[in-house]
């Protein structure tokens, strides 16, 4: 499968260069098209099987300590409200669905770990009896779109982020979205997984970049 994907990539780039330069003969174009069709056939076996992705959150590097000695403990609760556990779909060259893509990794658990990691790196202490950071996950998926020679992979995440005081009052409440997009040649699980990880990182980064969110955690 690695060979077939590499072959497809080389053929696509060869075809692009030939079209731009305008020096490719009719016979060579025909040969390239034949090889391209063969490569697509090699890939079709994987296109109709369920894809699996492994999520892995990449923490923010060199985060600044923002918590004060008086900052209360913080506990993180993630609720999964997605309408489906499917995180994407493989498609063919016509844009038609060929198979689902699912996560081998616990999505809410990965998101919870992401928030806990970023809290710890900023000096906040996890624990009960303080503020409650509630994250409601409503959307997390990748979508492929196809063009003539290549396509795009666009992953998005949507979550309601709420901080509640020990007395139940709401100190922060905001819907946050994250996104990652890149061009692809193969609409498979590897590309979907890469964009999903990046979208989660983008969403979490936006939350921790919000000064109102940080301020809500500093007080109890």
C-alpha positions in Angstrom: 0.0 0.0 0.0 2.9 2.4 0.7 4.2 1.6 -2.8 0.9 2.3 -4.5 0.4 5.6 -2.7 3.9 6.7 -3.6 3.3 5.6 -7.2 0.1 7.6 -7.3 1.8 10.7 -5.9 4.6 10.5 -8.5 2.2 10.0 -11.3 0.1 13.0 -10.3 3.1 15.2 -10.0 4.4 14.0 -13.4 1.1 14.8 -14.9 0.9 18.2 -13.3 4.4 19.1 -14.6 3.6 17.9 -18.1 0.4 19.9 -18.3 2.1 23.1 -17.1 5.0 22.8 -19.4 2.8 21.8 -22.3 5.6 19.6 -23.8 4.0 16.1 -23.2 3.1 14.2 -26.4 -0.2 12.5 -26.8 1.4 9.1 -26.5 3.1 9.9 -23.2 -0.1 11.4 -21.8 -1.9 8.2 -22.7 0.8 6.2 -20.9 0.6 8.3 -17.8 -3.1 8.0 -17.7 -2.8 4.2 -17.9 -0.4 4.1 -15.0 -2.6 6.4 -13.0 -5.6 4.2 -13.6 -3.6 1.2 -12.5 -2.5 3.0 -9.3 -6.0 3.9 -8.5 -7.1 0.3 -8.8 -4.3 -0.7 -6.4 -5.7 1.9 -3.9 -9.3 0.8 -4.3 -8.9 -2.2 -2.0 -8.3 0.1 1.0 -10.9 2.6 -0.1 -13.8 0.2 0.8 -12.5 -0.9 4.2 -13.2 1.0 7.4 -10.4 3.3 8.3 -9.0 3.6 11.8 -7.2 6.7 13.3 -5.1 7.0 16.4 -5.5 10.4 18.1 -2.5 12.0 19.9 -2.7 15.5 21.3 0.5 17.6 20.9 0.8 20.0 23.9 1.7 23.7 23.6 5.4 24.2 23.9 6.8 26.7 26.4 3.5 27.5 28.1 3.6 30.4 30.6 2.8 29.7 34.3 -0.4 31.7 34.9 -1.9 30.3 38.0 -1.4 32.1 41.3 -0.9 30.5 44.8 -4.5 31.5 45.5 -5.9 29.9 42.4 -8.4 27.1 43.2 -8.1 23.5 42.1 -9.7 22.7 38.7 -11.4 19.5 37.7 -12.1 18.7 34.0 -15.3 17.0 32.8 -15.8 16.2 29.1 -19.2 15.2 27.8 -19.5 13.6 24.4 -22.6 15.0 22.5 -21.6 14.1 19.0 -24.4 12.7 16.9 -22.1 9.9 15.6 -18.8 8.3 16.6 -17.6 8.3 13.0 -14.9 10.9 12.6 -14.8 10.9 8.8 -15.5 9.1 5.5 -13.3 7.9 2.7 -14.4 9.0 -0.8 -13.6 8.0 -4.3 -12.6 10.3 -7.2 -16.3 11.2 -7.8 -16.7 12.4 -4.2 -18.9 9.4 -3.3 -18.5 7.8 0.2 -16.7 4.4 0.1 -16.1 3.7 3.8 -16.3 5.2 7.3 -13.3 6.3 9.4 -13.5 5.7 13.1 -11.1 6.4 16.0 -9.2 3.7 17.8 -8.6 6.2 20.6 -11.2 7.4 23.1 -12.1 10.8 21.7 -13.5 12.4 24.9 -10.7 10.9 26.9 -8.1 12.4 24.5 -9.8 15.8 24.8 -9.9 15.6 28.6 -6.2 14.7 28.7 -5.5 17.7 26.4 -7.2 20.2 28.7 -5.5 18.6 31.8 -2.1 18.8 30.2 -2.5 22.5 29.3 -3.8 23.3 32.7 -0.9 21.7 34.4 1.6 23.4 32.1 0.1 26.8 33.2 0.5 26.0 36.9 -3.1 25.0 37.7 -3.7 22.0 40.1 -6.2 19.3 39.3 -8.6 18.3 42.1 -12.1 18.4 43.5 -13.6 21.2 45.6 -12.6 24.1 43.2 -13.7 25.2 39.8 -15.2 22.8 37.3 -14.1 23.0 33.7 -16.9 21.4 31.7 -16.3 20.7 28.0 -19.2 19.5 25.8 -18.0 18.0 22.5 -20.6 18.5 19.8 -18.6 18.0 16.6 -15.3 16.3 15.6 -14.9 15.1 12.1 -12.8 15.3 8.9 -14.3 15.8 5.5 -12.6 15.1 2.2 -13.3 17.0 -1.0 -11.9 16.0 -4.4 -10.6 18.1 -7.3 -9.2 17.0 -10.6 -5.7 15.8 -9.5 -6.0 16.1 -5.7 -8.3 17.1 -2.9 -8.6 18.7 0.5 -8.9 17.3 4.0 -10.7 19.6 6.4 -11.1 18.6 10.0 -13.2 20.6 12.5 -14.0 20.4 16.2 -16.8 22.2 18.1 -17.1 22.3 21.9 -18.9 24.3 24.5 -16.5 25.3 27.2 -17.8 26.3 30.6 -16.2 27.2 33.9 -18.3 26.9 37.1 -17.5 28.1 40.6 -17.9 25.8 43.6 -21.3 27.6 44.3 -22.5 26.7 40.8 -22.3 30.1 39.3 -20.9 30.3 35.7 -17.7 32.2 35.3 -17.0 31.4 31.7 -19.2 30.0 28.9 -18.2 30.0 25.2 -18.6 27.8 22.1 -15.2 27.3 20.5 -14.3 25.8 17.2 -11.0 24.5 15.8 -10.0 23.6 12.2 -7.2 22.2 10.2 -7.0 22.0 6.4 -4.5 20.6 3.9 -4.4 19.2 0.4 -4.2 15.5 -0.1 -3.8 12.9 -2.8 -5.3 10.0 -0.9 -8.6 10.3 1.0 -7.6 7.7 3.6 -7.3 7.4 7.4 -3.7 8.7 7.6 -4.6 12.1 6.2 -7.8 12.3 8.2 -6.0 11.5 11.4 -3.3 14.1 10.9 -6.0 16.8 10.3 -8.1 15.7 13.2 -5.2 15.9 15.6 -4.4 19.4 14.3 -8.0 20.5 14.6 -8.1 19.4 18.3 -4.9 21.3 18.9 -6.2 24.4 17.2 -9.4 24.3 19.3 -7.7 23.8 22.7 -5.1 26.5 21.8 -7.9 29.0 21.2 -9.4 28.2 24.6 -6.2 28.8 26.5 -5.4 31.9 24.4 -8.6 33.5 25.7 -7.7 35.8 28.7 -11.3 35.6 30.0 -11.0 31.8 30.2 -7.7 32.1 32.2 -9.1 34.8 34.5 -12.1 32.6 35.3 -9.8 29.8 36.5 -7.7 32.1 38.7 -10.6 32.9 41.0 -12.9 30.6 43.0 
